[in-house]
Amino acid sequence: MLGLLHGCGGGGGVTGNWGGDDCIYKQMSFQRGGKVFITPVLFGMELPTSEGRYEVNGDKVTIRAEDGRSLTFTREGSTLRGGGLVGTCVRL
């Protein structure tokens, strides 16, 4: 369910799995080639995994849903900061 996304291409050292206790996503799995699989959690319930595209531009990682909505994270060291309800995701 990418409906929880607010932020195409891909790489820049973010490949792998991200999430954590301070992140609304149980897991974001960034694949080579710009594909990302996202499993959100809402009120402790795991929601269905959705697919999107991502692009890295400097310290910005933008995820785009199929419906055009997007969310941009800021990479700070080993974290991805999404702000607001999204929180801070770490490499799993």
C-alpha positions in Angstrom: 0.0 0.0 0.0 1.9 3.0 -1.3 -0.9 5.2 -0.2 1.1 5.9 2.9 3.8 7.4 0.8 4.1 11.2 0.5 8.1 10.9 -1.9 12.7 6.4 -10.3 16.4 5.2 -11.5 18.1 3.9 -8.4 21.3 3.1 -6.6 23.5 5.4 -4.7 24.3 2.9 -1.9 20.8 2.5 -0.6 20.2 -1.1 -2.0 19.2 -3.5 0.7 16.5 -3.4 3.5 15.6 -0.4 5.6 13.0 0.0 8.4 13.2 0.0 12.2 11.3 0.9 15.3 11.2 4.7 14.4 10.0 4.1 10.8 6.4 3.7 9.7 7.6 1.1 7.2 8.3 -2.4 8.5 10.6 -2.8 5.6 11.7 -1.0 2.4 13.6 -3.3 0.2 15.6 -1.2 -2.4 16.7 -3.3 -5.4 19.2 -2.6 -8.1 17.7 -0.9 -11.1 15.4 1.5 -9.1 12.8 -0.9 -7.8 11.6 -0.8 -4.2 9.2 -3.0 -2.3 7.6 -1.3 0.7 5.8 -3.0 3.7 4.0 -0.3 5.8 2.8 -0.8 9.4 -0.2 1.1 10.7 -1.3 0.9 14.4 0.9 -2.2 14.7 -0.7 -4.0 11.8 1.4 -5.0 8.8 -0.2 -3.8 5.6 0.3 -5.4 2.1 3.7 -4.9 0.4 3.6 -2.5 -2.6 6.1 -1.9 -5.4 7.4 1.5 -6.4 10.4 3.1 -8.1 13.2 5.1 -6.4 15.9 7.6 -7.4 19.0 8.8 -5.6 20.1 12.4 -6.1 23.0 13.3 -3.7 21.6 12.8 -0.2 18.0 12.6 -1.4 16.2 9.3 -2.0 12.8 9.8 -3.7 10.3 6.9 -3.8 7.5 7.2 -6.3 4.3 5.2 -6.2 2.5 4.0 -9.3 -0.2 6.6 -8.7 2.4 9.4 -8.9 2.6 10.2 -5.2 6.1 10.5 -3.9 8.1 10.7 -0.7 11.7 12.1 -0.4 14.0 10.9 2.3 17.2 12.6 3.4 20.1 10.2 3.8 22.1 11.1 7.0 24.9 8.6 7.6 23.2 5.2 8.1 19.7 6.6 8.3 17.0 7.7 5.9 14.9 10.5 7.5 11.4 10.9 6.1 10.1 13.4 8.7 6.7 13.6 10.2 4.8 10.4 10.4 7.3 8.5 8.4 10.2 8.9 10.9 13.7 7.7 10.6 14.6 4.4 8.9 17.8 2.4 9.4 19.5 -0.3 7.5 18.2 -3.7 8.6 
